[in-house]
Amino acid sequence: MDSGSKNGKQEFIPALDTIKTMLKVARILSLVLAIVLVLWGFISGIIALWVAIHYPAVLVGPIVYFIFGVIDYVIYTEIREINALVDSKRYAEAKEKTLIWAVIGLILGGVLPGIFLLIAYIKYDEVIRATASSSSLQPQTSAI
């Protein structure tokens, strides 16, 4: 929840809390969607196998559900890595990675995780500005 120090105290940046919250929500939604889609793909696949004797195209739906479920799981794991970048205060790298997975989330992983990741992406600029201004306010020390 901190971003830097100012006169020995930790500085609070509200946008950082927003980023962490949006990442948590997107992560939970991605996991739920992954579980639901993989289960639905599996269950509908079993049912489709009975029908596939006469209509083989019916197997496409379960395969698509399963693939989208796997993509949601990958988004879930990538959000964990984004959280690690935020915790280590590497905000620029986290911002880039968030945009990539927000676009993938919007297109392939369900709209909601992508929207929450986009909200987090928008908030990174505030955090980067705040950490840059707090680091420029700190006194410069030189080693002799």
C-alpha positions as CSV (number, residue, x, y, z in Angstrom):
1,M,0.0,0.0,0.0
2,D,3.0,2.2,0.1
3,S,4.9,3.7,-2.7
4,G,7.9,5.5,-1.4
5,S,9.2,7.3,1.6
6,K,9.1,11.0,2.4
7,N,11.1,12.1,5.4
8,G,11.2,8.6,6.7
9,K,7.4,8.0,6.5
10,Q,5.6,5.8,4.0
11,E,3.6,7.8,1.5
12,F,0.0,6.6,0.8
13,I,-1.1,6.6,-2.9
14,P,-4.9,5.9,-3.3
15,A,-4.4,4.9,-6.9
16,L,-2.1,2.0,-5.8
17,D,-5.0,0.6,-3.7
18,T,-7.3,0.9,-6.7
19,I,-4.8,-1.0,-8.8
20,K,-4.4,-3.8,-6.3
21,T,-8.2,-4.0,-5.8
22,M,-8.9,-4.1,-9.6
23,L,-6.2,-6.8,-10.0
24,K,-7.7,-8.9,-7.2
25,V,-11.2,-8.6,-8.7
26,A,-9.9,-9.5,-12.2
27,R,-8.0,-12.4,-10.8
28,I,-11.0,-13.8,-9.0
29,L,-13.2,-13.3,-12.1
30,S,-10.7,-15.0,-14.3
31,L,-10.4,-18.0,-12.0
32,V,-14.2,-18.3,-11.7
33,L,-14.6,-18.1,-15.5
34,A,-11.9,-20.6,-16.1
35,I,-13.5,-23.1,-13.8
36,V,-17.0,-22.6,-15.2
37,L,-15.8,-22.7,-18.8
38,V,-13.6,-25.8,-18.4
39,L,-16.4,-27.6,-16.6
40,W,-19.0,-26.5,-19.1
41,G,-16.7,-27.6,-22.0
42,F,-16.1,-31.0,-20.3
43,I,-19.8,-31.6,-19.5
44,S,-21.1,-30.4,-22.9
45,G,-18.3,-32.4,-24.5
46,I,-19.5,-35.6,-22.9
47,I,-23.0,-34.9,-24.1
48,A,-21.8,-33.9,-27.5
49,L,-20.0,-37.2,-27.9
50,W,-23.4,-39.0,-27.9
51,V,-24.6,-36.6,-30.6
52,A,-21.4,-36.5,-32.6
53,I,-22.1,-39.8,-34.3
54,H,-24.6,-38.0,-36.5
55,Y,-23.5,-34.4,-36.2
56,P,-19.7,-34.1,-35.7
57,A,-19.8,-30.3,-35.8
58,V,-21.4,-30.4,-32.4
59,L,-18.0,-31.0,-30.9
60,V,-16.8,-27.5,-31.8
61,G,-18.7,-25.8,-29.0
62,P,-17.2,-27.8,-26.1
63,I,-13.7,-27.4,-27.5
64,V,-14.2,-23.6,-27.7
65,Y,-15.4,-23.5,-24.1
66,F,-12.5,-25.5,-23.0
67,I,-10.0,-23.2,-24.8
68,F,-11.5,-20.1,-23.4
69,G,-11.4,-21.6,-19.9
70,V,-7.7,-22.3,-20.4
71,I,-7.1,-18.7,-21.6
72,D,-8.9,-17.4,-18.5
73,Y,-6.6,-19.6,-16.3
74,V,-3.6,-18.1,-18.1
75,I,-4.9,-14.6,-17.4
76,Y,-5.3,-15.6,-13.7
77,T,-1.7,-16.7,-13.5
78,E,-0.4,-13.6,-15.3
79,I,-2.3,-11.3,-12.9
80,R,-0.4,-13.0,-10.1
81,E,2.9,-12.0,-11.8
82,I,1.5,-8.4,-12.3
83,N,0.8,-8.3,-8.6
84,A,4.4,-9.3,-7.9
85,L,5.6,-6.5,-10.1
86,V,3.4,-4.0,-8.3
87,D,4.6,-5.3,-4.9
88,S,8.2,-4.8,-6.0
89,K,7.4,-1.3,-7.2
90,R,8.1,-2.0,-10.8
91,Y,5.1,0.0,-12.0
92,A,6.1,0.6,-15.6
93,E,6.6,-3.1,-16.3
94,A,3.3,-3.9,-14.5
95,K,1.5,-1.3,-16.6
96,E,2.8,-2.8,-19.9
97,K,1.9,-6.3,-18.8
98,T,-1.6,-5.2,-17.6
99,L,-2.4,-3.6,-21.0
100,I,-1.5,-6.8,-22.8
101,W,-3.6,-9.0,-20.6
102,A,-6.5,-6.5,-20.5
103,V,-6.7,-6.7,-24.3
104,I,-6.5,-10.5,-24.3
105,G,-9.0,-10.6,-21.5
106,L,-11.5,-8.4,-23.4
107,I,-11.2,-10.4,-26.6
108,L,-10.7,-14.0,-25.4
109,G,-11.1,-14.2,-21.6
110,G,-14.5,-12.7,-20.9
111,V,-15.3,-9.0,-20.9
112,L,-15.3,-8.4,-17.1
113,P,-11.7,-9.4,-16.3
114,G,-10.5,-7.2,-19.2
115,I,-12.5,-4.2,-18.0
116,F,-11.1,-4.5,-14.5
117,L,-7.6,-4.8,-15.9
118,L,-8.2,-1.7,-18.1
119,I,-9.2,0.3,-15.0
120,A,-6.0,-0.8,-13.3
121,Y,-4.0,0.2,-16.4
122,I,-5.5,3.7,-16.3
123,K,-4.5,4.1,-12.6
124,Y,-0.8,3.3,-13.2
125,D,-0.1,6.8,-14.5
126,E,-1.1,8.3,-11.1
127,V,1.1,5.9,-9.2
128,I,4.1,6.4,-11.5
129,R,3.7,10.2,-11.2
130,A,3.4,10.1,-7.4
131,T,6.4,7.8,-7.0
132,A,8.5,10.0,-9.4
133,S,7.6,13.2,-7.5
134,S,8.2,11.6,-4.1
135,S,11.6,10.3,-5.2
136,S,12.6,13.8,-6.6
137,L,11.6,15.3,-3.2
138,Q,14.0,13.0,-1.3
139,P,17.4,14.6,-0.5
140,Q,20.2,13.3,-2.7
141,T,23.0,11.6,-0.8
142,S,26.4,11.0,-2.2
143,A,28.9,8.4,-1.2
144,I,32.4,9.7,-0.5
